[in-house]
């Protein structure tokens, strides 16, 4: 073999290696929420810095995303290299060995800057298993002009009684204004999340200390009665089909007097590019009933690496980019400080530019800090989680119960029947799972 042949072979091998490097494609499964859609538009910044990594997006509606990624990771399908999952999945999946720890996010990433409430829910044995893209609680977003027209003043910390009165007074069906928009779409992360958080403020709980379901108790009856009557009196038509995105659109179009939902929505309802009522929005804490618990939750949409991927290094590079301080600066430079992903970093809430640009900043951080996943309810419970119960069975149970509650909202069954069926199905599954002895 001549030297020329050896050199040609070496060059060919190097070219093949270079091509292989250029063909590292990350498949990223994510939710079709506004902050994620914005991230996709900004990924040129990442690919310019990492020309050997290409990104392929699978963007799905919330319920579909949950179903797809859960099926894929449980069956070791290997379809995705980066998954968008929430604080419910992370500790359960990390314990199963389904996620890789994020050990190499880079020297300038500053893990300690992540809000303690958020970081704690994404860690196991001191290791971070998912990085938060944005964090949230829930709060009241309301039309200040309609509140004034109704002759009322929104307190910083309203009660459910006040919310009910204000919603009914603000409703003007003749002009297409609904006093309140709340989640009705079935799903453990849709209406079941909202109603679980709401039920906490009514003194309800999913299970007692012995894991016996509690849907046959008066606190759940009070929660669901109040919700269904309020939505019938002051909610939009077809509310049983409305989740986060549908209610966001209604509020932005000026069709909701109040909306109680994720704090992350504040930047969208106050953005004049997308919201017809941007200059009329006020904010308040999620309501309570004077029992010591508010109807606010704690959640983060996070980016995690499934254990089955062959591209872990590239995946971690992407996660580091998307959840870094530098990414917040990038969004601020393109979209303004009010539109950066909220609820993840202490430094953001100490940033005077953000405080000035985001009138909702203080209410957001106060809401996040007010949620306590370890003591989510008025009465003691054996589980953690505010708007969910952190057990593997909850994903199926929450969706089934959500379907029953959605049917009650739609008038397809009574509140009593929905609660009786919820009690029956939950008792059966918890007995089958060995929780009830």
C-alpha positions in Angstrom: 0.0 0.0 0.0 1.5 3.3 -1.1 1.7 6.4 1.1 -0.7 8.1 -1.3 -3.3 5.4 -0.7 -2.8 5.6 3.0 -3.3 9.4 3.0 -6.4 9.1 0.7 -7.8 6.5 3.1 -7.2 8.7 6.1 -8.8 11.7 4.4 -11.8 9.6 3.4 -12.1 8.4 7.0 -11.9 11.9 8.3 -14.5 13.1 5.8 -16.8 10.3 6.9 -16.2 11.1 10.5 -17.0 14.8 9.8 -20.2 13.9 7.9 -21.3 11.6 10.7 -20.6 14.4 13.2 -22.7 16.8 11.1 -25.5 14.4 11.0 -26.2 14.2 14.8 -29.9 14.9 14.8 -31.7 15.5 18.1 -35.4 14.7 18.1 -37.1 16.9 20.7 -40.7 16.2 21.9 -42.3 19.4 23.3 -45.7 20.9 24.1 -47.4 23.5 21.9 -47.3 26.3 24.6 -46.2 29.7 23.6 -42.8 29.7 25.3 -41.8 26.4 23.6 -43.0 27.8 20.2 -40.8 30.9 20.8 -37.8 28.7 21.6 -38.1 26.9 18.3 -37.8 30.2 16.5 -34.6 31.1 18.4 -32.7 27.8 17.9 -30.6 29.3 15.1 -28.5 30.7 18.0 -27.9 27.1 19.2 -27.2 25.5 15.8 -24.8 28.3 14.8 -22.8 27.6 18.0 -23.2 23.8 17.5 -23.1 23.2 13.7 -22.7 19.4 14.2 -26.1 19.2 15.9 -29.4 19.4 14.0 -32.8 19.7 15.7 -36.0 17.9 14.8 -39.1 19.0 16.6 -42.2 17.0 17.5 -44.6 19.6 18.9 -47.8 18.2 20.4 -50.9 19.3 22.3 -50.5 18.8 26.1 -52.5 15.6 26.6 -51.1 14.0 23.4 -47.5 14.9 24.4 -47.9 13.2 27.8 -49.4 10.1 26.3 -46.6 9.8 23.6 -43.6 10.4 25.8 -44.9 8.1 28.6 -45.5 5.3 26.2 -42.1 5.8 24.5 -40.1 5.9 27.7 -42.0 3.0 29.4 -41.5 0.8 26.3 -37.9 1.9 25.6 -39.1 3.1 22.2 -36.2 5.5 21.8 -38.1 7.9 19.5 -36.9 11.1 21.4 -33.5 12.4 22.6 -35.0 15.2 24.6 -38.4 15.1 26.2 -40.5 18.0 27.6 -42.0 16.6 30.9 -43.3 18.1 34.1 -42.6 18.0 37.8 -45.0 15.0 38.1 -43.0 12.7 35.9 -39.4 13.6 36.8 -39.1 12.0 40.3 -41.1 8.9 39.3 -39.2 8.4 36.1 -35.8 9.1 37.7 -36.5 6.5 40.4 -37.3 4.0 37.6 -34.0 4.7 35.9 -35.7 6.1 32.9 -33.9 9.5 32.9 -30.2 10.4 32.7 -28.8 12.8 35.4 -27.7 16.2 34.1 -24.2 16.2 35.3 -22.5 18.3 32.7 -24.6 21.4 32.0 -21.4 23.5 31.9 -19.3 25.7 34.2 -21.4 28.8 33.7 -24.8 27.2 33.9 -25.3 28.0 37.7 -27.5 25.3 38.9 -27.7 27.0 42.3 -29.6 29.9 40.7 -32.6 27.6 40.0 -35.4 28.5 42.4 -35.2 26.0 45.4 -38.9 25.1 45.1 -38.5 24.1 41.5 -35.1 22.5 41.8 -36.1 20.3 44.7 -38.9 18.7 42.6 -36.5 17.8 39.8 -33.7 16.2 41.9 -33.1 12.8 43.4 -30.2 12.0 45.7 -28.8 15.4 45.1 -28.7 15.0 41.3 -30.7 17.1 38.8 -32.7 14.9 36.4 -34.4 17.6 34.4 -33.8 21.3 33.8 -36.7 23.7 34.1 -37.6 25.6 31.0 -40.2 27.6 32.8 -41.8 27.3 36.2 -45.3 28.4 37.3 -47.9 28.5 39.9 -51.5 29.8 39.2 -53.1 33.1 39.8 -56.1 35.3 38.8 -55.7 37.3 35.7 -58.6 39.8 35.3 -59.9 42.8 33.3 -59.4 45.9 35.4 -61.9 47.8 33.2 -64.6 45.2 33.6 -64.0 44.9 37.3 -64.4 48.7 37.6 -67.6 48.6 35.5 -69.0 46.0 37.8 -68.4 48.4 40.7 -65.9 46.0 42.4 -62.2 46.1 43.4 -60.1 43.0 43.1 -58.2 42.2 46.4 -54.6 41.0 46.1 -55.8 37.8 47.9 -59.5 37.2 46.8 -61.9 34.6 48.2 -63.9 32.2 46.0 -67.0 34.0 47.2 -65.7 37.3 45.7 -64.6 35.5 42.5 -68.1 34.1 42.1 -69.8 37.5 42.7 -67.4 39.3 40.3 -67.7 36.7 37.6 -71.5 36.9 37.5 -71.5 40.7 37.5 -69.0 40.9 34.7 -70.8 38.5 32.4 -72.5 40.1 29.5 -73.4 37.4 27.0 -75.0 39.9 24.6 -71.5 41.3 23.9 -69.8 38.0 24.1 -68.1 38.6 27.5 -67.9 35.7 29.9 -67.2 36.6 33.5 -64.8 33.8 34.0 -62.9 31.2 31.9 -61.6 28.0 33.7 -60.3 24.7 32.4 -62.9 22.2 31.4 -61.0 20.0 29.0 -60.5 16.5 30.4 -57.0 15.4 31.4 -54.9 14.9 34.5 -52.8 18.0 33.6 -55.8 19.9 32.3 -59.1 20.1 34.3 -58.0 17.6 36.9 -55.0 19.8 37.7 -57.1 22.9 38.1 -59.9 21.2 40.1 -57.4 19.4 42.4 -55.7 22.7 43.3 -59.2 24.3 43.7 -60.3 21.5 45.9 -57.3 22.0 48.2 -58.8 25.5 49.1 -62.2 23.9 49.8 -60.6 21.5 52.3 -60.8 18.5 50.0 -58.1 15.9 49.3 -57.7 12.9 46.9 -56.9 10.4 49.7 -56.9 10.2 53.5 -53.9 9.0 55.4 -54.7 5.3 54.5 -55.1 6.0 50.8 -58.9 5.8 50.9 -60.4 8.0 48.1 -62.3 11.0 49.4 -64.7 11.9 46.5 -67.6 10.9 48.7 -66.8 13.6 51.2 -68.6 17.0 51.4 -65.5 19.1 50.6 -65.4 17.6 47.0 -69.1 18.0 46.6 -68.7 21.7 47.6 -65.8 22.1 45.1 -67.5 20.6 42.1 -70.9 22.2 42.8 -69.3 25.7 43.0 -67.3 25.1 39.8 -70.1 23.8 37.7 -72.6 26.5 38.9 -70.1 29.2 38.3 -69.2 28.0 34.8 -72.9 27.6 33.9 -73.6 31.2 35.1 -70.5 33.0 33.9 -68.4 30.7 31.7 -68.1 30.4 27.9 -70.1 28.0 25.8 -68.4 24.7 25.2 -66.2 25.1 28.3 -65.8 21.4 28.7 -63.5 21.5 25.6 -61.4 24.4 26.8 -57.9 23.8 28.3 -55.0 26.3 28.8 -54.5 27.3 25.1 -58.2 27.7 24.4 -58.8 29.9 27.4 -55.7 31.9 26.6 -57.1 32.7 23.2 -60.5 33.7 24.7 -58.8 36.0 27.2 -56.6 37.6 24.6 -59.7 38.2 22.4 -61.4 40.1 25.2 -64.0 37.4 25.9 -63.1 36.7 29.6 -63.5 38.9 32.6 -61.3 36.7 34.7 -59.1 33.7 34.1 -57.5 31.6 36.9 -54.6 29.6 35.4 -50.9 29.3 35.1 -48.8 32.3 36.0 -46.8 31.8 32.8 -49.8 33.1 30.8 -49.2 36.6 32.2 -46.6 37.5 29.6 -49.0 36.4 26.8 -52.1 38.2 28.0 -50.1 41.4 28.6 -48.3 41.3 25.2 -49.9 44.0 22.9 -48.8 42.0 19.8 -51.1 39.1 20.7 -53.6 40.4 23.2 -56.4 42.9 22.5 -56.6 43.6 26.3 -52.9 43.9 27.1 -53.2 47.3 28.8 -56.2 46.3 30.9 -54.9 43.2 32.8 -54.6 43.0 36.5 -53.2 40.1 38.7 -54.2 38.6 42.1 -53.4 35.5 44.1 -55.4 32.3 43.4 -58.6 32.3 45.6 -59.1 30.7 49.0 -61.9 29.9 51.4 -60.3 31.1 54.6 -59.1 27.5 55.4 -55.3 28.2 55.0 -54.8 26.9 51.5 -55.1 28.8 48.2 -56.0 27.2 44.9 -52.6 27.7 43.4 -50.4 24.9 42.1 -46.6 24.4 41.5 -45.4 23.1 38.2 -42.4 23.3 35.8 -42.2 22.3 32.2 -38.7 20.7 32.0 -36.3 19.2 29.5 -35.0 15.8 30.3 -32.9 13.1 28.6 -34.4 9.6 28.3 -32.0 6.8 29.3 -32.4 5.1 25.9 -30.9 7.9 23.8 -27.6 7.4 21.9 -27.0 11.1 21.8 -26.8 12.1 25.5 -23.9 14.6 25.1 -25.6 16.5 22.3 -28.9 16.4 24.2 -27.3 17.8 27.4 -25.7 20.6 25.3 -29.1 21.6 24.0 -30.8 21.5 27.4 -28.0 23.6 28.9 -28.6 26.2 26.1 -32.4 26.3 26.4 -32.5 26.6 30.2 -29.5 28.9 30.8 -29.3 32.5 31.9 -27.9 33.3 28.4 -31.2 32.0 26.9 -33.1 34.4 29.1 -30.9 37.3 27.8 -31.5 36.1 24.2 -35.2 36.2 24.6 -35.0 39.6 26.2 -33.0 40.9 23.3 -35.4 39.7 20.7 -38.8 39.9 22.5 -38.3 42.1 25.6 -37.8 41.2 29.2 -41.5 40.7 29.8 -41.5 37.6 27.5 -38.6 35.6 29.0 -39.6 32.2 30.4 -40.5 32.8 34.0 -40.4 30.9 37.3 -37.0 29.2 37.1 -34.2 31.4 38.3 -33.7 33.6 41.4 -31.5 36.0 39.4 -34.5 36.8 37.1 -36.6 38.0 40.0 -33.7 40.1 41.3 -33.3 41.8 37.9 -34.5 45.4 37.9 -35.1 45.3 34.1 -37.4 42.3 34.5 -39.2 43.8 37.5 -39.8 47.0 35.5 -41.0 45.2 32.3 -43.1 42.5 34.0 -45.9 43.9 36.2 -46.8 40.3 37.1 -43.3 39.3 38.3 -44.0 39.8 42.1 -47.4 38.0 41.9 -45.7 35.1 40.1 -42.9 34.6 42.5 -45.3 35.1 45.5 -47.6 32.4 44.1 -44.7 29.9 43.5 -43.5 30.4 47.0 -47.0 30.0 48.4 -47.4 26.5 47.1 -46.2 23.6 49.3 -46.1 20.2 47.6 -45.3 18.5 50.9 -48.4 20.0 52.7 -50.8 20.5 49.8 -54.1 20.2 51.7 -55.9 21.4 54.8 -56.1 17.8 56.3 -53.1 15.5 56.4 -52.4 13.3 53.3 -49.9 10.5 52.5 -48.8 12.1 49.2 -46.9 15.1 47.8 -48.0 17.2 44.9 -50.3 20.2 44.8 -52.4 19.7 41.7 -51.4 16.1 41.3 -50.6 13.1 43.5 -47.1 11.9 43.0 -47.8 8.2 42.4 -47.5 6.4 39.0 -51.2 5.6 39.0 -52.3 9.2 39.1 -51.8 9.8 35.4 -54.5 7.3 34.5 -56.7 8.1 37.5 -56.4 11.9 37.0 -57.5 11.5 33.3 -60.5 9.3 34.2 -61.6 11.6 37.0 -61.1 14.5 34.7 -63.4 13.0 32.1 -66.1 12.5 34.7 -65.8 16.1 35.9 -65.8 17.4 32.3 -69.0 15.4 31.7 -70.6 17.1 34.7 -69.6 20.5 33.4 -71.1 19.6 30.0 -74.4 18.5 31.7 -74.0 14.9 30.6 -74.2 13.7 34.2 -74.9 15.2 37.6 -72.2 16.4 40.0 -73.3 13.6 42.4 -73.0 10.9 39.7 -69.6 12.2 38.7 -68.3 12.1 42.2 -69.8 8.7 42.9 -68.1 7.3 39.8 -64.8 9.0 40.7 -65.0 7.4 44.1 -65.7 3.9 42.6 -63.0 3.9 40.0 -60.4 5.4 42.3 -61.1 2.9 45.0 -60.9 0.0 42.6 -57.5 1.1 41.2 -56.0 1.9 44.6 -57.1 -1.5 45.9 -55.6 -3.2 42.8 -52.4 -1.2 43.3 -52.1 -2.5 46.9 -52.5 0.9 48.5 -55.7 0.0 50.3 -55.3 -3.0 52.5 
